């Protein structure tokens, strides 16, 4: 008597665990949006040597932040 067992490859996750995971991701997105507004934007000068792009030490300068609408922190980059 042979019995065949079917294996399912889907992972079963409860509703509570899914909602908690989604909430954590949403909070991380909101936190990173606030950090984008809080921390200064800046850039280094770069040079190319032997096919490599290198950062020039001591050349950091603050640049103007682009004006984004608050909901854009929740959208994917394009």
C-alpha positions, 0 to 999 in steps of 0.5 A: 500500500503506497501513500503519496504525500503532496508537499506544499511550498507555500509558507503559512503566516498568520494574519497577526504576524503579517500585519505586524510585519507590514506595520514595521515596514511602514514605520521604517519608511516613515522614519527614513522619510523624517531622517531625509528631512532632518539630516543635511544633504551634501556631496563630495567631489569625485575624481576618476583614476585608473577607471575607478571613481574616488572621493576627494577627502575634505571636499564635502559641501552641503547642497540644497534639499529638493522639495518633496511632498510628504507622501512621496516618502512612501513611493518607490524611487523612480 
